[in-house]
Amino acid sequence: MKITRPRFWVDHSRGFNYYLTWQERRNLVLSSVERAGFGWWIVLVAGIGFLTDAYDIFSINTIIPMLSLIYWQGNFPTSYKLGMNIATLLGSMIGQVVFGFLADRFGRRKMYGMELIVTITASLGLATASGGVNDSMSIIALFIFWRLVMGIGIGADYPLSAVITAEFAPTKYRARMVASVFFWQPMGQLIAVMMAFAATEGFRAHIEGLQGSASCSVYATDPAGMECAKTVDRAWRLVAGMGAVPAAIAMVFRLTIPESVYYILDIKNDSNEAMDAKEYFGSSAEDFEIENRNSVQMNEMIVPERSEDGHEKIHHPQPVLQSDPCKAQYSLVDSPFQDGGKVVRSVEDPHPAQASREDFFQYFFIEGNWTDLFATSANWMLLDFTFYLLGVNSSRFVPTLFGERTGPQQAPYTLLVENETHIMESTSIGALIGSAIAIFLMHHVSRKKIQTWGFLILGVLFVIVGAIYVTLPTTNAHVAIVIFYGICQLFYNIGPNTTTFIIPAEAFPTRYRCTCYGISAATGKLGSVLGQILVTEVTNNRRLGATLISFVIVMLAGAAISYYLTPETSNIHGKSRRLEDLANGKAGRQALEREEKEAEESRRKRK
């Protein structure tokens, strides 16, 4: 497998061939993208930021038990936790939609890195939040505010990282590269738990030995309790603030990344700038000269016509890229032929279709592509309704998996360490393995098929886990619950949790790609908000079990939408289609599928 080495943005205009038409330049640029190897560099730059997003989202599962100890004596109000979670999710919805639209309007490069500035600011703001002297300020209000701001930065990263990775990737590596970026989500989730565990163990001497959560709070009067509260307060601030570190590292590299060539060609309609951007994909000077010679040789094979004024008139047949009619212009240039002189060259000026109200209505409603946006949005909402209900509430559900009771009577050190280790065992490891398997599968199996079967398998698993929860008081089958809960996390990331991240980055044309991705992701977070509201009604194991069993309806709906409506971004052999082919929408995909099936049928008959 060819690996693209890291490259910083350099503006190279040397060796420009003025005899290339717009279409030839486009083909030359896109061929450079296709010749590039697996883009480890872009995966790393996008992935570190996505790791930060996951760290910030899921670190709340380790921070809340610490906050509960020092400020609420082990009884963290449900309404406060709901407020913090919903603030993060609402902020994500805002960031996804706003930054998605802005990335289509002003360019991916201009937006990339700005979202991390928001995330860094929010992380440091949360880590330094204080109630003031004698509780002069509401600390929970500050927590909710900074989680809202953090959510905006987190949400903005979704459309930017996924779309940029898809547009920088060769077709054959695209699905695996985007899946590799998503792999950093469970990595960030695991690092958040490990960071909290390291902080707890590092401050162990000041926490261990106290009995009862109430003894380690700001209301403690004995020296040991006061020292414990101060130490735990340092610990949660350390965990929250560390989220700014990987974000700062990623921001440096993101601000140097070049603009997507698809955006340059399809939105800016500047083939000259796109030719310069070829350098990022490893096009050497030798490659450039070879391509130039091939272009000239192609021109020399064309017999020029004589115009009325005596000039040579050269026409180059060009494939149509957009449904809109193309305009043609002519200009005088030096002749590439031996007799010299001037020629009138046909210069293609295709004016690719641009985003507008008329074009939006044409593409989504007249051509029927609204179903693609509906499917990617609905699937993400159904997934996140269940995923975030369990994911960002791990600190609440995980203790019951292991048959443990939490409350004011539990020793502070024991409460924190057991919460952190159990989250690692039941959630993080399964999710990490699942994402690794998904990277492998994406190269061999259609994303649509993986998503459909993933929903169905999760439906079966929810019935099993829910049934065990319902019978838990009589069976005490905690080991079985832990195993199946971990398997659920495994199949979440093998299936729909990864595919819902990939498909919207492929299925839409360049002019709407980030916007549609942002809408899809924001709809997913709307499902998360509904899940957070539902979880407040889950007060015991029986209700949790019944809730999990009812999730089978959600999973069946996801499977049905995936099967019937989700856009197929792979060919009949499970290999990725080109972004420029997918940009033609539903009708284009159907035409390609018919051609592929006819070709496959002809091949079988020849055998």
N, C-alpha and C positions, 0 to 999 in steps of 0.2 A: 504494500500500500504506500503510495507516494505521500509524503508529508510536506505540507507547505511551511517553510520556515517563517519565523516572525518578521514582519515588515512594518516599518513606520511609514506614514504618509509622506511621499515625495512627489513634487510636481514635475513630471518629466514630459516635455513636449518635443524632445529631440526625435528625429527620424520620422516626423509626421508625413504621411503620404497624401498629398492633396488630390490625387487622382481617385481616391476611394469615395464612392457614393455614401450617402447616409446609411443605406442598408448594409453595404459592405463593412462600414465601420462598426455597425451594430453587431453583425455576425462575428467580426474580428474580436470585439470586446467580449461577447458571450462565449466565444470559443476559448478565450483566455480563462474565463471562469470555469469552464468545463474541464480544461486541462489541469487545473490546480488539483492538488491532492486533498486529503482530509485536513480541514482547517483547524488544527489544534489551537492555533493562536486565537482565532475568533471565538472558539469554544471556551478557552480560558478566560478571555476578557469578558465575554457575556456571562460565563458561568460563575465567576467570582461575585459579580453583582447579584446574580440570582441566589447564590449561597447566602449573601447578606439578607436578601428578602426573606428566605426561609428561616434564617437565624432569628430575625426580628419578629416574625409571625409566631414561631413555635417556642421561643424563649419565654413567652408568657406563662407556659406550663410550669416552668421552674421558678419564675419570679413571683407569681401569685402566692405560693405557699410561704415564701419569705416575707412578703408584704403582710400576709395574714398573721404571721407570728408577731411581728413587731408593732403593727398598728391596730390590729383587730383581735389580738389575743387568741389566735387560732380559729376564729370564726369570720372568715371573709364573706361579706354580704353578697348574695347571689346577684342582686341588682347591679352592684359595682362591677363585678366580673362581666356581666352581660354588657354593661356600658362600655367597658374597655374593648371587648371583642368586637362589638358592633361598630364602634368608632374606627377600629382598624380596617374593618371590611368596607365600611362606607367610604373611608378615605381611599381605599384601593379602587373602588368603583369610579370615584372622581378622577383619580390618576390614570386609570386605564382608558376611559373615554376621552378625556381632555388631551393627554399626551399622544394617544393614538391618532386623533384628528390632527393635532399640530405636526406630527411626524409626516403625515401625508401632505400637509399644506406647506410646510417650510423645510422638510427634509429630515431624514433619520439622524444624520450627523449633528445637526444643530440641537437636537433634543437629547442625544445620547450623552450621558454624563450629568446633565442637569438634575435628573431624577435622583442620582446618588447624593447630590448636594442637599436635596430635601431630606433624604434618609439619614445622612450624617447629622444634620442639624437636629432632627427629631430624636435620634439616638442619644446625643449629648444632652438635649433638653430633658428627656425622660430621666437620664441618669443623674441629673442634678436637681430634679424637682424636689421641692421642700414645702412643708406646711407653714413655714415661717415661725416667728416667735409666738408661743402660746396658741398655735393653730390659727394664726391670723389669716391664712389662706387655706382653701380647700385642696388638700393634696390629691384627692381622687379626681377633682375637676382638672387639675394639671395633668394627671396620668391620662385621662380621657382625651384632653386636647393634644398632647404630644403623640398619643397613639393614632389620632386622626391624621395629624400631619405626616407621621411615619407611613400610614396607609397610603397616602397620596404618592409618596416616593416609591413604595413597594409596587403599587398598581401600575405606575408609569413604566416600570421596568418590564412588565409582561409583553406588551406589544412591541416595544423597542428591541429587546433581546431576541425574541423569537423571530421577528421579521428580518432583522439584520442578519442573523445567522442563516436563515433560509435563503436570503438574497446573495449572501457571500459564498454559498455552498455549491459545489458541482452537483448536478442532478443525482448522480449515483450515491453521493454521500449525504444528501440533504437531510433525509429523515434521521439518520444516525447522528448527524451533527446537532440537530435540534434536540433530539433525545438525550444527547450527551450534555447539553446545557441544562436540561431538566434534571439530570442526574445530580446536579448540585443542590437541588431542593432537599432531598433526604440527607445529603451530606451536611447542609446547613442545619437541618433539624437535629442531627446527631451531634454536631459540634456544639450547638446550644446547650444540649443536655450535658455533654462532657465538660463544658466550661463551668456550668453550675456545680457539677460534681467536684471539679477541681477546686472551686472556690470554697465549697463546703468542707472538703478535706483539708484545704490549706488553713482554714480558720477553725479547725476541729477543736483545738485546745481551749478556745473561748466559748464553744457551743456545747461540747460534750459534758455530761455530768448533771445538767439541769433536768428536772422532772416537771413535765406539764408545760404546755405551750404558753400559758399565762405568765410563766416565770421569765420569759424571754421577750419582753415588750417594752415600749417606751413608758409604760405605766409601772414598770417594776421599781421597787424601792431599795432592794438589796444590791450591793455592788456587782455580784455575779450576774444577776439578771440584767442590770444596766449595761454591763460589758457585753453580754450576749446580744442584746438588742443592737448595740452599736456595731458589733461585728457582722451580724446578719444584714444590717443596713448597708454596710460596705460591700457585702457579697452581692446583693441584688443590683446595686449600682454598677459594680464591676461587670456583671453579666450583661446588663443593659448597654453600658457604654462600649463594650467590646464589639458590638455590632457595627460601630463606625470604622473599625480598623480595616476589614476587608473591603468595605465600601470606598475608603480613601485610596486603597491600592488600585482597585478597579477603575476609579474615576480618572486617574492619571493616564491610563491606557485608552480609556474610552474617548477622551478628549483629543486623541491623536488619530482616531480611526477615520478612514476616508469615507466619502459618501457612497452609498450603494449605487452600483452601476445601473441597476434596474430603475432606480429613482431618477438618475441623470438622464437615461435614455427615454423613459416613458413619461416622466413628469416635466423635467426641465427641457427635454428634447434637445439636448446638447451632446451630439456625438463626439465633438472635439474633446470636451472634458472627460467623457467616458473613455476615450482613447488614452488619455493621460492616466486614468485610474487603472489601466491594464497592469501597470507596474506592481500594484499591490498583489496581484495574483501570480507573480513570478515570471512574467513574460520577459524573456531576455532580449537583448539587442539582436542576437542571431535569429531568434524566432521572428522578430519584427521584420528583419530584412528578408527572410524567406517568404513571409506572408506578403511583403511588398512586391517581391519578384513574381510570386504567383498571381498577384493582382494585375501586374503589368502584362504578364503573359496572357492572362485572360482577356485583357483589353486588346492585345495585339491580334487575337483570334477573331475580333469583331470587325466586319467590313463596314467602314464608315459610309454614311450617306452624304451626298452633297446638298447643302441648302441652297436657296435661291441666290444668296449673296456670295456663294463660292466657298463657304466654310464647310468643314466636315462636321457632321452631326452624328454623335454617337449615342445610342440608346442601350440601356442595360435593363433587361427584364428583372423586376424585383418582386419577391413574394409580398403579399399583403399581410400586414401584421395586425391591423385594426379593422374594425368594421366600417369606420368612417372612410369616405373617399379621400384619396391622396392628391395633393397638388404637385405639379411639376414646374420647375423653372430651368432656365438655361443660362450658362455663363461661359465666357471665353477663357480658356486655359491653354497652357503650352501643350502641344501635341506630344504624345508618347511615341509617335511613329518616327521613322528614320528621316522622312522628308521635312520634319520640323513644322514651323508655322503654328497657327492657332486652330483650335477646334471648338465647336459649340458643344459643350458637354451637358447632358441631361442630369441635373442635380435634384435628387429626390428630396422633397420637403413634405414628409408624410403627416406632420402634425398629429401625433398619437392622440387618441380620445382623452380629454381632460375631465376632471371631476366638475360637475355642475348639476344643477337641479334637473335639467333636461336629461343629461346623461345618466344620473342616478335613477330617475324614473324609467328610462329606457332599459338599463342593465338589470335592475332588480325586479321590475314589475312587468314590463313588456316582454322581456326575454325570460322571465320566470326564475331569476336567480335568487329571489328572496328566500326560497326554500333552503338554500345553502346557509344563509345567515341565520335563519330560524333553527336549523339543525345544529349548527356549531354552538349557538347560544343555549338552546334547550338542553343539549347533552351536557354542557358545562354546568348548567344550573342544577340538573338532576344529580350529577356527580358531587358537586360541592355541597349540596344540601345534606348529604350523608357524610362526606369526607371531613368537612370542617366541624360538623357536629361532634364527631369523635376525636378529630385531630387536635383542635385548639382547646378541647376540654379533657385532655388526657389526665391532668392532675386530679380531675374529679372522678373519672371512671376507672383509671388504672388500679387504684387501691382495692376496689372490689374484685378485680380480676384475680388478685392474689389472696383474697379472703382477709384483708386487713381493715381495721377500723381506724379512722382518723378523727381527730378532735382535740379539744383542749387538754385531754389527759395524756396525750402522746408526747414523749420527750422530743425537744426541738431537733436535735441532731438526727435521731432515728426517723422522724417525719421527713426531713429534707433528703437524706441519703436514700431511703427506700423509695421515695417518689422519683428521684432521678434515675436510680438503677432500674426500676420497673419500667419506666418509659423507654429506656434504651432496649430492654429485653423484649418488650411487647410491641413496640411501634417502630423505632428507628431502624433496627437491623433488618426487619422484614421489608420496609420501604426501600432501603438501600439496595438490597439484593434484587428486589423487583425492578428497580430502575436500571440496574446493570443488565438484567435479562432483556429488558425492553430494547436497549441499544442494539443487542444482537438480533432480536426478532424483526426490527424495523427494516432491515436489509433484505429480509426473505419473505415477509408476509405483509399484505395490505393493511394499512392503518385502520381502514374501515372494518375489516374482519376482526382485527385484534380488539377493537373497541366494542364491537357487537358481542363477541364471545366473553370479553371481560365483564360486561354488564351482567350477562347471564350467570357466569360463575360466581360473581359477587352476590347475586340474588340467592343462590343456593347456600353460600357461606353465611349470609345473614340469617337465613332460616335456622341453620344449625346453631350458630352462636346465640341467637335469640331464644331458641328452645332450651339451651343449656342455662341461660340466665333465668328463665322462668322457673325452671326446676332446681335452681341453685340452693334454695333453703333446705331441700330434702336430699340432694345428691352431693353437695359440697364439691362439685367437679371443677375446681379452680384451675387445675393443670390443663384440662381440656379447653377451657375458655381462653387461657393464655395462648395456647397453641393455635387455635382457630382465629383468634384475634390477630395474631401475627401473620397468619396466612391471608387474612383479609387485607392487611397492609401490603403484603406481597403482590396480590392480584390487583389492588388499586393501581400500583405503579407499573406493573406489567401491562395493564390494560388502559382503561379510560383516563386515569389521572395523567398519563403521559400523552396519549393520543389526542385528548382535547387541547393539549398545549401545542401539538404539532399541526394538526389539520387546518386551523384557521390561518396559519402562516403560509399555507400553500394554496388554498382554494380560491383566493380572490385576486383580481387584477391589481397591479401596482398602485394605481391611483386610489384604491379603496382598501388596500391590504391592511394597513395599520389601524384604520378606523374600524373596519369590520372585526379585526382581532380584538380591539379594545371593547367593542360592544359585546362580543362573545364572552370575553373574560369578565366584564362587569356584570353580565347576566348571571354568570357563575357565582360571583360574589353575592348577588341578590339571593341566590339559593342558600348561600352560607348564612346570610342574615336570618332567613326564615328558619334555618336549622338551629341557630342560636336561640331564637325565641322559643322554639319547640322544646329545647333541652331544659328550659326552666320548669317544665311540667313533669320531667322525668325525676321522680323523687325516691324511687326504690328499684330493686333489681327486677321485680316483676314488670314494672312499667318500662324499664329499659329493654327487657327481653321482648315485650310486646312491640315496642318501637322498632327494634331491629328486625323483627319478623315482618312488620309492615313495610320495611324498606324494600322487600321483594317487589312490591308494586312499582316503586321508583325505578328499580333496576330493570324491570321488564319494559317500562316506558322508554328508558334509555336505549335498550337493545332494539326496540321497534323503530325508534327514530333513527338510530345508527344504520339499521338495515335498509330502511326505505328512503330516507331523506339525506343522510350525511353524504357530502360529496366524496367521490372516489378519486383520490389523488395518485393512485398507482395504476399501472396497466394490468392487463389480465394475468400477467405473470408475477404480479406483486412488486414490480420495480417502479420507482418513482417516475412520474411524468415531468416534463419540463415546465417551469413556471410560466413561460410564454404560451404554452399550450393550455394550461389550466386557466389562464387569464381570459380565455374565450368563453368561460362559463359552462353551464349545463349542456347547452347544445353542442359546444365544442368537444366536451368530454364524451358525449354520446356518439358523436361522429367518429372520434378516435377509437372508441371501444368497438364500434361496428367494423371499422377497418382492421383492427387487431384480430377480431374473431374470424373475419373473412380470410385474413392471411393465415391464421392458424388452421382453419378448415382446409385451405388449399394445400398447406404443408402436409396435413394428414392424408389427403387424397393422393398426393405424390408418392407417399410411402407405400 
